[in-house]
Amino acid sequence: MAFKRVSEAVIKRLPRYYRHLVMLESQGVERISSEKLAQQMRLNASQVRQDFNCFGGFGQQGYGYNVRSLLSEIKSILALDRDHSVVIVGAGNIGHALTNFEGFAAAGFKVLALFDVNPELVGKEINGKPVFDCAELEAFIRKYSVDIGVIAARRSAAQEIAERMVEAGIKGIWNFAPIDLVSRVPVENVHLNDSLSELSYKIDHDVLCD
């Protein structure tokens, strides 16, 4: 289904809606109004409706939203109703943690393999996933038509790894290296220190939650 162009702000809110609706469904909530949903998520009701209208709108006048149906719609929009194959470059702490994170696989992100340049790691397994030499990266991506490449390598190598992934046909990159990558495919840069720096600022400046 084709949607009109959606802003980055709306895209970033979609996982929040999804996570909250999963919780509501687990609590047995069958329907909810935009006002109630907005209140629980500390958003504006008109903003909630506008966000959903980007995808056609899902509510009924005087009824609100069916939680299960809305959850299914957002799951489909986020493409979480299908599996995504994943490779991780960097079998160190972050790569190791992602491979062992149960929620990662539960959401449909299936790690096929890890890649590293360290000969002490190559040939081993992490949570049942093989660690290959980085020289085999492109061939593996092409062979298995891998969707997502995770970069958990050092900063100096990250851009080159990203370019190799893209040339091999990767569809998106999840980057944990402390650098903003440039790529022609979608990239999510995850900078853990940035988040801690923001928290440090808020603590030091007594920033209160809205």
N, C-alpha and C positions, 0 to 999 in steps of 0.2 A: 504494500500500500504506500502511495506517495503522499508525503506531507509537505506543507509549505516550509520554507526555511525556518529553522528553530534556533533561537539564540543560545549562546553558550550557557547563560544563566539558567535557562529552562532545562537544558541537558544535565546540568549539575544538580538540579533539584530532583530529577527523575529517580535516581537511586535512593534518595531520602524518602520519597513517596513509597517506593517499592518496599523499603525496609520497614516503614511504619505500617503499611498494609499487611505485611507478613505477620507483624505482631498482633494487629487487630484480628486477623483471621484466626490466629492461634488462641485468641481470647474468646472466640465464638461470636464476634461482632459481625452481623449480617449486612447492615447498611449504615451509612454515615453521610451527613450533610457536608457541604463545602465549608460551612461556618465552623462546624465541630472539628473537621479535619484540620482546618487552618488554625484553630485555637490550640489543638493538641501539638501541632508542629511549629507553632509560633510564627505563622505566616498570616497573610491577609487573605480573606475569603475570595475577593475578586481576583487576586493573583492566582489562587488555586484554580479557579474556573478558567482564567485566561491560559494558564499552563496546559490544562487538559483540552481546551479548545484548539490548541495547536495541532492536536491529533484527532480532531473531530468531535470532541466532547463525549462524555460517558454517563452523565447524570440524567435524571428525569425530574421534571418540574414537580415539586411537592414531595418527592421521594428521596432525592439525594443520589448517592452512589451505592451500588451493590458491591460490597467489599471484595468478594471472590471474583466477580467479573472485572472490576477495576484492576485488581491485582494481576489477573490474567492478561489484560490489555497492556499494562505497563511492562510486564515480563516480556511480552512479545515485542514491544517497542524497543526495549533494551537488548533484544536478541538473547535473552536469558532462557528462552524456551528451546534452545539448541545447544549442542556441545561446541566448544572452541578448542582447537589443538594449540598447545603452547610449548615453546622451547625456552630455556633459560640459559643465558650466557653469563657465567660466573657461578661457580659451585661453592662459593664462600658462605659467610654467615647469612646474607639475605637470600641467596639462591637456595640454601639449605632450608631456611625457615619457610619459604614459599612452597617448596616441595612437600614439606611436612604439614602445611596448614590445611586442615580438613575442610574448612569452609571454601577454600579455593576450588577444590574438586567438586564439592557439593553444589556449587553454583554453575557447574558445567564447564569449567576451565581445566582441561586435562593436560597435565604436563607429560610430554612424551619423552623428553630427554634434557640433559644439561650439557653444557660445553665449557671447557676450561683449558687454559694453557699450562696448568700445573701438572707435570707428569705424575706427581704423587696422587692426584685425584682422578686422572683419566684412567678409565677401565674399571672404576669402582661404581657402586650404586648408592643412591640416596633415596631412601624410602621406596626402594624397588625400581627407581628410575636410573638408567645408565648415564654415566658421564663420559662424553666423547671429547676428542681433541677438537679445538676450535677450527682446525683446518677442514673438518668434515661438515661445518655448519651449513654452507650453501647447498651441498648435495642432499643433506638430510631435509632441509626445508622444501626443496623441490620434490623430493621423493614422496614426502608425506603431505604436501600441500598445506603446510603449517599456517595457521591464522595469525597467531600473536607471538611476537618475540619479546622476551623480558631481558632487559640489560641490567645485570647486577655486577658489572665489572668496574674497573677503575676509570676515573674521569678521562684520562688521556687516550683510552681505547674506545670510549663509548660511541663517538661519532662515526668512526670507521666501522664498528660493529653494526651500527644502524644502517649504514649505506650497504654493507654486505647483505644484511637481512632483506632490505628492500629490493636489491638487484635479484635476489633469489626468489622473490615473490611473496614476502611476508605482507600481511594486510594491515597490521597495526603494531605499535611498539609501546611497551610499558617500561619506562626508564627510571631506574633507581640511582643511576650515576649522578653525581652533583654537577650536572651541566644541562642546559636547555638545548635539546637536540633540534636540528633542522632536518626535516624530511618531507617527502611528497606523500607519505601515508600518515594517517592520524597517529599522534604521539601524546601520551600522558606522562608528563614529567612529575615524578613523586620525589619531592625534596623534604626528607624528614626533618632536617635542621631548620628549614623555613618555618615549619609548623611550631617547632619548639621556640624559635625566635619570636614568633607572634605571641605565643603564650607568655614568654618572658616579658615582652613589652606590656601586655595586659596586666600582669602581676605588678610590675614596677610602677605603672601609671594608674593603678586602681581602676581599670576599665571594668565597668559593670555590664552584665548581660542585659540585653534589651527585653 
